[in-house]
Amino acid sequence: MENNRNKRILFSGYAKLPTGITASEIYKVIGVVLSIDEDTGTIMEADCTLATAVARNHVASILVGKSIANPDSLVRVVDKTYQGSAKKAIITAIRIIYDKYRSYKEGLAPCTID
């Protein structure tokens, strides 16, 4: 039986955080990392570099199970359910990940070993 983790692709997106919030004092940018099922586009795992576990867990819980192939839906769920100061940065990072995912699916993602 094939290990389903072999069908996962890791994508990351980064965006500048607003000044004056705890996360920006620690990181300056937010990193959003998604493990995505290559065949379905389903987000299997999610993490981000927010300062508190509650915020990180919330972002993960609203993204896991959703499809990266529908970025507008992801943006809507973040906009509706995340009312923290890093909202715009999270949305920007998700859009960057979507662009990387689309390039990957189209065979345009850069490869460093060829």
N, C-alpha and C positions, 0 to 999 in steps of 0.2 A: 504494500500500500504506500502511495506517495505521500510524503510529508507536506501538508498544506502550507506550511511556512515557506516552502520553496517557491510558492506561487505569490509570495508577498514582495512588494517593492516598497522601499523606504523613500519618502520624499520629505524635504524640509523647505520651509519658507521663513524669511526673516523680514521684520519691519521695525522701523524706529518707534520707540515708545514715547508717549508724551512726558515732558519733564515734570518733576514734582510728585511722581508716584513711586512707591517703594521699588517696584520692579525696575524702573528706569535708573534708580540709584545703584542697583546691583548689576544690571545687564546692559543698559542703554538701548538694546534692541530686544524684541521678543522673537523667540524661535518657536515655531510650531512644527511638530514632526508627526507625520502620519504613516502608518504601515497599511498599505492598500493591497487588496487582493487583485492580482494582475488580470484575472479573467473577468471579474465582475465590477471592479472599480469600488467595491465596498471598503469603507474604512474599518479596519480590524482593530487597530490600536491608535491612540492619539496621546500626545503629550505636548506641553508647552512650558516656557520658562517664566511663568508668572511667580510672584513671590510667595503666595500661600498655597497650601495643599488644597484648600477648599476651592480656590479659583482654578487650579490645574485640573482637579477632579471634575469640576463642573464642565469645563471646556471639553475634556475627554468624553464625558457622559453624553454631551449633546452632539458630538461628531461620530462616535463609534456606531456602526451599523448603517450610516448614511452613505450615499454614493458621491464620490469626488466628481463624477461625470455630470453632476447637477450642482455647480458651484452657487447658483443663485439661491437654491434651497438652503445650502450651508450658510450663506450670508444672512438669509432671513432668520434662521434659527439662532444664530449668534446675536443678531440685532435685537431679536425679541427677548431672549433669555439671559443675555449677559449685559448687565448695566454698569460694568466697571469702566474705569478710565482708559483701559487698554483696548476697548472694543474696536476702534478703527484699525489699530495695528494688527489685531487678530484677523480681522477681515482681509486686510492687505496680504498678510502671510498666507491665508487660505487661497486667495486669488493667485499668488505666486506659485503655490503648490499645484493648483489646477493647471496653470500654464506649463509647468514642468511635466505633469502627468500627460497632458495632451501631446506635448512634444515626444514624450516617451512612446506613447501609443502610436504615433505617426512615424516612429523610427527615426526621429530627429534628435533624440537625446545624445549628447556627446559621450563617447566611450574613450576612456583613458588608456586602455590596454591594447587597442588595435593599432 
